[in-house]
Amino acid sequence: DSIIINHYTMLSKQMGYPIYPSESLINVLGNYYLANNRLDKAELFYKMNVKNYPRSCQSLHCLGSFYEKNGERANAIEWYTKELQVKENRDTRKKINKLKK
């Protein structure tokens, strides 16, 4: 994770404007760490995507799913709600309603 952050920080300085790792790459890394029960790393990558792509439904949804899978209902609802603020999604709305029960 620090290698990726340092690499893109250096590239941004060299180019004179922000350069971010691709959203899909970071999601793959988050999913990898989640599948391998490295929750700290998975959360870090999902949060990195939300920071870099704050209006991306995919990034917001992935962070919500992460929290849902870890039993953090309040955090899952928060991030799913943020996703819906960007774009309405029937399936996400259902997830929120289920989590609120």
N, C-alpha and C positions, 0 to 999 in steps of 0.2 A: 504494500500500500504506500509506504513512504517513497519507494522507488518511483512509482507512478506519479505521485504528487510532485516530487522533486523534478522529475523529467519534464512534466508539463509546465511547472513554474519556470524552469530554465528556458524552455522553448518560448514561453510567453515573453520573458525578458528579452530574449534575442530578437524576437520578431516585433516587439513593441506593442503588442496587443494580446488579449487573453486567448489562449488556446486550451481547449478542454479535451480530455479523452472522450472517445465516442460513448454515447449513452449505452449502446448495445454491448460494448466491451465491458463496461463497468457492471452492467446487469449480469453478464455471464460470470464475472468474478464474484459478485454477490451471491448468485445462485450456487456457484461451486462451493463457496465457503458455507453456505446454509446447508447444502447437502452433506457436507463433511462435519457438521455440527460445530463449526467455528463461528458462533453467533456474533462475537465481537467484530470479527473481520467482515462478516456479511453486512452487519448494520453499518459499519464504516463506509462500505462501498455504496449501499443504497442511499445513505445520507449524502455521499459525495455527488451522486447523480441529482438528487433533489436540489443541492446547492448549485450545481452547474446548469441544471435544466429545470428551474422552478415552475415552469408552465407546462411541463411534460406530464400528461396523464399516466404514461407508462412508469415514469420514475416515482410519481406519487403513489400509484397503485402498488408498485413493488414494495415500497416502504410500509404501506398499510398491510400488505400480505405478510411481510416479515413479522410485524407485530402480532397479527392475527395468529400465525402459526406458533408464536411463542406465548400465546395466552394473554397478551397485553391488550385487552379489549379497548380500553380508553384510547390508547395510542393508535390502534388500528382504526377506530372510528374517526379520530382526528385526521389521519392521513387520507382515508377514503373520502371524507368530507371535503378536504382540500382538492382532491381529484375532481369531485363533482362541481366545485366552484369554477374549474377550468372548462369542464364539459360534462354534461349529464350522461350517465351510463346506467342503464336499467339494472345490470348485474351488480354493479357496485352499490347501487341504492338497496338492492336486496340484501347484500352482505351487511350493510349498516343496520338495516332493520333486524336482521337475524342476531347481530352482535348486541343490539339494545335489549333483546328479550331476556 
